[in-house]
Amino acid sequence: MCTSIVEIAPASGMAKAGEDGWFSLTHSVVSYDHARHALLEDAITIDFVNCGLEPGARAAVELTLDAAKALSSALNKAIAAAEIEEADRLHALERMRRVALVAA
């Protein structure tokens, strides 16, 4: 039975697919349905695509629900740490800007 569970999000970045090499991304598509390649009944599938390229220009994974949950948790932790890093960097740049203005 098809689930029709599909979520689409804009994506900005790069993906590597097979021998075709790297390509820029426009979207990521997350779905839950029959696995096409993994030996699973159903799988969370994540496709990274560029809508301006041929349909074969995609990087994809099929994950078990547990693997998808672990990936989601790891992404959330990495994003939280990256946001702290970016905030620290922004504060440091602001301090440097203020010092430069005082020195001028």
N, C-alpha and C positions, 0 to 999 in steps of 0.2 A: 504494500500500500504506500503510495506517495504521500509525504507529509505536507508538502507545499510550504515548508518553513524556509524562508529566505530573507536575509537582511543584507542590504547593500549600503555601503558607506563610501564617501569619496576617499581617495588615497593619493598621497603625494610621496613619491620615493622611487625606488628602483627595485626590480625583481630580476632574478636570473632563472632562465628556463632552458634546460638542455643545452644543446650545442649552438642554439641561436644567440646565446649570450644575454647581456643585460638589456632591459628595456624600462622606460619610465612608466609609472603607474597612473591610472586615472581613478580606479575603483577597487574595492575589495568586496567580495561576495561571500557571505557565510550562510551555509545551508545545512539542514539535517534531512538526510534522505538515504536511499540505498547507496551503499558504497559501490564505486565503479571498479576500483583496483584493490583496495584493502580487503582482506578476508574477514569482513564484518557484515552483519545483516544491514545495519544502518550506521552512518557515520556523520560526524560534523565535518563538513568540507569547507575549506577556505581557499578561495581562488583570488589571486592577485592579477588584475587585468589592465590592459590599456585598450579602451574602446575604439581607438583610432587604428589599431593594428588588426591583423587577421585573427580569427577565433583561437587559433593554436598558440597565439602569443599570450601564454598564461603560466603562472607558477601556482601549483595547487598542492594541498595536503588533505588527506583523509585521516581523521582522528577518532579514537573512541571518546565517549563522553568524559571518562575520567582524564584522559590525556588533554582534552579540550579545557576542562576545568583547571588542570595544573598549568596549562599555557596561559589561561586567563589570569590566574593568580600571579604567575611570574610577570606577565605584562603589567598588571596593576602595580606590583612592587617596583618594577623598573621605571614605570612612568612616574610614580610618586618620588622616587629618588632623583630622577631627571628633572622634575619640576623644582625640587629643592636646589639642585645644582644650578639650574637656570636662574632662579631667584638670587642665589648667592653671586652669580656672575653679573647679573644686572645691578645689584647693590655695589659691587666692586667697581663697575664701570661708572656708576653715578658718583661714587667717592672720588675716583680719579678725575672726573669732569669737574667736580667742585674744587679740588686741589689745583687743577689747571687754571680755573677761573680766578682763584685767589692769587696765584702766582703771576697772572698776566696783569 
